């Protein structure tokens, strides 16, 4: 089989609470990503973004990677890996430096970013991303690219996303047990944003909510920059659990019922519609009204989205106090596996009182029938991230065998784009 390095391939690996997804993308001469391999398997051993059974995670990852290798006819050596969990935190810091020759050079930009990110963080935490927001030179604020401008001193505002050392090590360890190395470790909400947002949405102000099985990953953008990142440790699995308890059906069947027949707004369901609900203990299945199912699902989704709305209001207040654009004029973008529920857009618009859309991966070619859907948003974002990082790394097409320093690596792509 062909090694990934020979074909300029990038691999995105998203290890979620309910599903593991591996995507293989080929970088085309025009710079676009062509998806040539897809692998997915049920996730075992993960809970709310954390590893609770290492061997089960290894088996789940191996199954997904084997599928992707078979479809793409390649041998995967390294991956871009997503990371989620309530241990993810963020903070905005500022740094200031004198401008060396009265004209800003790339060295000055690097120095001011280094100054801003040099804040002390907890020994248990490590820096995952350093994302520049904007620069100021003397009295001019809101500068996005200061290189070449004249001035005496420059200030930078950067957004730091940090993760817990051990939580990150555990998920990297699971990948390495499969004989793979990790090129980049990326916050899931950031990857999903890269897949489903347009530049206009980031500029106007938007919140991406990646609703998975165990976590909801938030990324709030305004003025073209990331302003806040957070993980809420409740998501689609609580809806499945409610269905299982309400109807006395096994969790696996409850998940199938939710996916096939669920609706997040009971008024959209026909009163005549029925759903067949399996029982436990060998009892015969029962036929129930679909509206009854929706009446179980709707309040839980409203509660989950209400948690997100509370966070949004708090962050918007903080941005307003800091003098930063806080309006989300582009609304809310919901993505992830649990965002495919019928009626979710209408339910969410009632909660947020803002426009809502379901986010599907953008700018894709190849196996779009497989991956142009919300559950693949994070994995597609990982491919975009890997592609854009390659152009700043002379050795990016060679398989990397070490993850030393992975947690503190600053992506050239983010420095150029945000």
C-alpha positions in Angstrom: 0.0 0.0 0.0 1.0 3.6 -0.6 2.4 5.6 2.3 0.4 8.7 3.1 3.5 10.9 2.5 3.8 9.8 -1.1 0.4 11.1 -2.1 0.3 14.3 0.0 -2.3 12.9 2.2 -3.7 14.3 5.5 -5.6 12.3 8.0 -8.2 13.7 10.4 -9.1 11.6 13.5 -12.1 12.6 15.6 -12.6 10.4 18.7 -16.0 11.2 20.1 -18.1 9.8 22.9 -20.3 7.9 20.5 -18.4 7.6 17.3 -14.8 7.5 16.0 -14.3 9.0 12.6 -11.1 8.9 10.4 -10.9 10.8 7.1 -8.1 10.7 4.6 -7.8 13.8 2.4 -5.5 14.3 -0.6 -4.2 17.9 -1.1 -4.9 18.7 -4.8 -2.6 21.0 -6.8 -5.1 23.9 -6.5 -4.9 23.6 -2.7 -8.3 22.0 -2.2 -8.8 18.8 -0.1 -10.2 15.8 -1.9 -11.6 13.2 0.5 -10.6 9.7 -0.6 -11.0 7.6 2.5 -13.6 7.4 5.3 -13.7 5.1 8.3 -16.0 5.1 11.3 -16.8 2.9 14.1 -18.9 3.0 17.3 -16.8 4.6 20.1 -16.1 2.5 23.2 -14.2 3.6 26.3 -14.8 7.4 25.9 -17.0 9.6 28.1 -17.5 13.3 27.8 -14.3 13.7 25.8 -12.1 11.7 28.2 -10.7 8.2 28.1 -12.1 5.8 30.7 -11.1 2.5 29.1 -7.8 2.7 27.1 -8.0 -0.7 25.4 -11.6 -0.1 24.2 -10.6 3.2 22.7 -7.6 1.6 20.9 -9.9 -1.0 19.3 -12.4 1.6 18.2 -9.7 3.8 16.7 -8.1 0.8 15.0 -11.4 -0.2 13.3 -12.0 3.3 12.0 -8.4 3.7 10.7 -8.4 0.3 9.0 -11.6 1.2 7.1 -10.1 4.5 6.0 -6.9 2.9 4.9 -8.8 0.3 2.9 -10.9 2.8 1.1 -8.0 5.2 0.4 -5.6 2.4 -0.4 -2.9 3.9 1.8 -1.0 3.3 5.0 -1.8 5.9 7.7 1.3 6.9 9.7 0.2 10.1 11.4 -3.0 12.1 12.1 -4.5 15.4 13.1 -6.4 14.6 16.3 -9.3 16.4 17.9 -9.6 17.0 21.6 -12.7 17.9 23.7 -13.8 17.7 27.4 -14.7 20.0 30.2 -11.0 20.4 31.0 -10.7 22.7 27.9 -10.4 26.4 29.0 -9.6 29.7 27.4 -8.3 33.2 28.2 -7.5 36.3 26.3 -4.1 37.9 27.1 -2.3 41.0 25.8 1.4 41.7 25.1 3.4 44.8 24.1 6.8 45.3 22.4 8.7 48.2 20.9 8.8 48.2 17.1 12.5 47.5 16.2 13.0 49.6 13.0 9.9 51.8 13.2 8.3 49.4 10.7 6.7 46.1 11.8 8.4 43.0 10.7 7.4 39.4 11.1 9.9 39.1 14.0 8.1 41.9 15.8 4.8 40.0 15.3 6.3 36.8 16.7 7.8 38.7 19.6 4.6 40.4 20.7 2.6 37.1 20.4 5.3 35.4 22.5 5.0 38.1 25.1 1.3 37.8 25.2 1.3 34.0 25.5 4.0 34.0 28.2 1.4 34.3 31.0 1.7 31.6 33.7 -0.9 28.9 33.6 -1.6 26.1 36.0 1.0 23.3 36.1 -1.8 20.8 35.2 -2.7 22.7 32.1 -0.8 23.0 28.8 -1.3 25.5 26.0 -3.1 24.0 23.0 -3.6 27.0 20.7 -2.3 30.5 20.6 -4.7 32.5 18.3 -4.0 36.2 17.6 -7.1 38.3 17.6 -6.0 41.8 16.7 -3.1 44.2 17.0 -2.7 47.8 17.9 0.1 50.2 16.8 0.4 53.3 18.9 -3.1 54.8 18.7 -4.4 52.7 15.9 -6.5 49.7 17.1 -8.2 46.7 15.4 -5.3 45.9 13.0 -5.4 42.4 11.6 -2.1 42.3 9.8 0.5 44.8 11.2 3.5 43.7 9.0 4.9 46.7 7.1 3.1 49.4 9.2 5.0 52.1 10.9 5.0 52.9 14.6 6.8 53.0 17.9 5.2 50.2 19.9 2.8 47.4 19.1 0.3 45.6 21.3 -1.3 42.2 20.5 -4.4 40.5 21.9 -4.2 36.7 21.7 -6.7 34.0 22.7 -5.1 31.0 24.5 -6.9 27.6 24.6 -5.5 25.3 27.2 -6.1 21.6 28.0 -5.3 19.3 30.9 -2.0 17.5 30.5 -3.1 14.1 31.5 -6.4 14.2 29.6 -4.5 15.0 26.4 -1.8 12.5 27.1 -4.4 9.7 27.5 -6.1 10.3 24.1 -2.7 10.7 22.4 -1.6 7.4 24.0 -4.6 5.6 22.6 -3.7 6.8 19.1 0.0 5.8 19.6 -1.1 2.3 20.7 -2.4 1.9 17.1 1.0 2.6 15.7 0.2 6.2 14.7 1.8 9.5 15.6 0.0 12.8 16.2 0.9 15.8 14.1 -1.5 18.3 15.6 -3.8 18.2 18.6 -6.8 20.5 17.9 -9.7 21.6 20.0 -12.8 20.1 18.4 -14.8 23.3 18.4 -12.1 25.0 16.5 -11.9 22.2 13.9 -15.7 22.3 13.5 -15.6 26.0 13.0 -13.1 25.7 10.3 -15.3 23.2 8.4 -18.7 24.9 8.6 -18.2 28.7 8.9 -17.7 31.3 6.2 -15.4 34.3 6.7 -18.4 36.6 6.7 -20.0 34.8 9.6 -16.8 35.0 11.6 -16.6 38.7 11.0 -20.3 39.5 11.8 -20.3 37.4 15.0 -21.4 33.7 15.2 -21.4 30.9 17.7 -20.7 27.3 16.6 -22.2 24.6 18.8 -20.8 21.1 17.9 -23.3 18.8 19.6 -21.9 15.3 20.0 -22.8 12.3 22.1 -21.1 13.4 25.4 -20.1 17.1 24.9 -21.2 20.3 23.3 -18.2 22.2 22.0 -18.7 26.0 21.8 -16.7 28.5 19.7 -17.7 32.1 19.7 -16.4 34.4 17.0 -16.7 38.1 16.3 -14.7 40.6 14.3 -13.1 37.7 12.5 -11.4 36.3 15.6 -12.1 33.6 18.1 -13.4 35.2 21.4 -14.3 32.2 23.5 -14.1 28.4 23.6 -15.8 26.1 26.1 -17.1 22.6 26.5 -20.4 21.7 28.1 -20.3 18.0 29.3 -23.9 17.2 28.3 -25.1 16.4 24.8 -27.1 13.9 22.7 -26.6 10.9 25.0 -28.9 12.5 27.7 -31.7 12.6 25.1 -31.1 8.9 24.3 -31.1 8.1 28.1 -34.5 10.0 28.5 -36.0 7.9 25.7 -34.7 4.7 27.2 -36.2 5.4 30.6 -39.4 6.9 29.4 -40.3 4.0 27.1 -38.4 1.1 28.9 -36.4 0.3 25.8 -32.7 -0.7 25.6 -30.2 2.3 25.1 -29.1 1.0 21.7 -32.7 0.8 20.5 -33.4 4.2 22.1 -30.6 5.7 20.0 -32.0 4.2 16.8 -35.5 5.5 17.6 -34.1 9.0 18.3 -32.1 9.1 15.0 -34.9 7.6 12.8 -38.1 9.1 14.3 -37.1 11.8 16.7 -38.2 15.4 16.4 -37.2 18.4 18.6 -40.5 20.2 18.2 -43.7 18.2 19.0 -46.0 20.4 17.1 -44.3 19.4 13.8 -45.2 15.7 14.3 -48.4 14.3 12.8 -50.8 13.0 15.4 -51.4 9.9 13.4 -47.7 8.9 13.1 -46.6 5.9 15.1 -43.3 4.4 16.1 -42.4 0.8 17.0 -40.6 0.7 20.4 -38.7 -2.5 21.3 -39.1 -3.8 24.9 -36.6 -5.4 27.3 -36.6 -8.9 28.7 -38.1 -10.6 25.6 -41.4 -8.7 25.9 -43.1 -7.8 22.6 -42.5 -4.4 21.1 -45.1 -1.7 21.4 -46.5 0.9 19.1 -46.5 4.5 20.4 -47.4 7.8 19.0 -44.5 9.8 17.5 -45.8 12.9 19.2 -45.2 11.2 22.6 -41.6 10.6 21.5 -41.2 14.3 20.5 -42.7 15.3 23.9 -39.8 13.5 25.6 -37.1 14.9 23.2 -38.2 18.6 23.0 -37.8 19.6 26.7 -34.3 18.0 26.9 -33.1 19.7 23.7 -34.5 23.0 25.0 -32.6 22.4 28.2 -29.3 21.6 26.5 -29.6 24.7 24.2 -30.6 26.8 27.2 -27.2 25.9 28.8 -25.5 27.1 25.7 -27.6 30.3 25.7 -26.6 31.0 29.3 -22.9 30.8 28.4 -23.5 33.0 25.4 -25.1 35.8 27.4 -22.3 35.7 29.9 -19.6 35.8 27.2 -21.4 38.6 25.4 -21.5 40.7 28.6 -17.7 40.1 29.1 -17.0 41.1 25.5 -19.2 44.3 25.9 -17.2 45.3 29.0 -13.9 44.7 27.2 -15.1 47.0 24.3 -15.1 44.1 21.8 -17.9 43.4 19.2 -20.3 41.2 21.1 -23.3 40.9 18.7 -23.9 37.6 17.0 -25.3 39.0 13.9 -24.7 35.8 11.9 -26.6 33.8 14.6 -25.9 30.3 15.8 -24.6 27.3 13.7 -25.4 23.9 15.1 -23.3 20.9 13.9 -22.3 17.5 15.1 -24.1 14.2 15.1 -26.9 15.3 17.5 -27.6 18.4 15.3 -29.4 16.2 12.7 -32.6 16.1 14.6 -35.7 17.2 12.7 -37.2 20.4 14.1 -34.0 21.4 15.9 -33.6 24.6 14.0 -37.1 25.8 15.0 -36.5 24.7 18.6 -33.1 26.5 18.8 -34.5 29.7 17.3 -37.0 29.8 20.1 -34.3 29.4 22.7 -31.7 31.7 21.2 -34.1 34.3 19.7 -31.6 34.5 16.9 -31.2 32.9 13.4 -30.0 29.3 13.5 -28.7 27.0 10.8 -27.4 23.5 10.7 -23.7 23.5 9.7 -22.4 21.1 7.1 -18.8 20.9 6.0 -17.9 23.4 3.2 -15.3 23.4 0.4 -15.1 19.7 -0.1 -14.6 17.4 -3.0 -14.3 13.6 -3.4 -16.5 11.4 -1.1 -18.9 14.3 -0.4 -21.9 11.9 -0.2 -20.3 10.3 2.9 -18.9 13.4 4.7 -21.0 16.4 3.8 -23.1 16.0 6.9 -22.9 17.5 10.5 -21.4 14.4 12.2 -18.2 14.8 10.0 -17.7 18.5 10.6 -14.9 18.1 13.2 -13.0 15.5 11.1 -13.3 17.7 7.9 -12.0 20.7 9.9 -9.0 18.6 10.9 -8.2 18.0 7.2 -8.4 21.8 6.5 -6.2 22.5 9.5 -3.7 19.9 8.4 -3.6 21.2 4.8 -3.1 24.8 5.8 -0.4 23.9 8.4 1.5 22.0 5.8 2.3 25.1 3.7 4.3 26.5 6.7 6.2 23.3 7.4 8.9 22.1 4.9 8.8 18.6 6.2 5.0 18.3 6.5 4.8 15.6 3.8 7.0 13.3 5.7 5.3 11.1 8.4 6.2 12.4 11.8 7.0 9.9 14.5 7.1 12.0 17.6 4.6 14.1 19.5 7.2 15.9 21.6 6.1 19.5 22.1 2.7 18.9 20.5 0.8 20.7 23.2 2.6 24.0 22.8 3.0 24.1 19.0 1.7 27.3 17.5 0.1 26.8 14.1 1.4 29.1 11.4 -2.0 28.7 9.8 -3.8 30.3 12.7 -1.3 33.1 12.9 -1.8 33.9 9.2 -5.6 33.6 9.2 -6.8 35.0 12.5 
